[in-house]
Amino acid sequence: MTSPALSPSSITVFGADWCRDCVRTKRQLDQLGIEFEYIDLVADPAAADVAREISGRTNIPVVVYPDSSHHVEPSNADVEAKLRELALI
């Protein structure tokens, strides 16, 4: 079992293409020009365990930020506020 490596200097999004919130969050990051690693939990089911360990929940998306904080099912406003706090936008 391989676990995705979380980079301390980037954003990682755990999600699935069938998840509307995941699609929305990916679109928001793309529109803001934010680079991120997307981990597709359908393609890599073992990564769901990693996402659950991070968040303590089974909800997606799980967005992990460079400061090691995370959001679960964040709104666009939540993501934008965090990106501003980290001076990424």
Buried (B, 14 or more C-beta within 10 A) or exposed (E): EEEBEBEEEEBBBBBBEEBEBBBBBBEBBEEEEBEBBBBBBEEBEEBBEBBBEBBEEEEBBBBBBBEEEBBBBBEEEBBBEBBEEEEBE
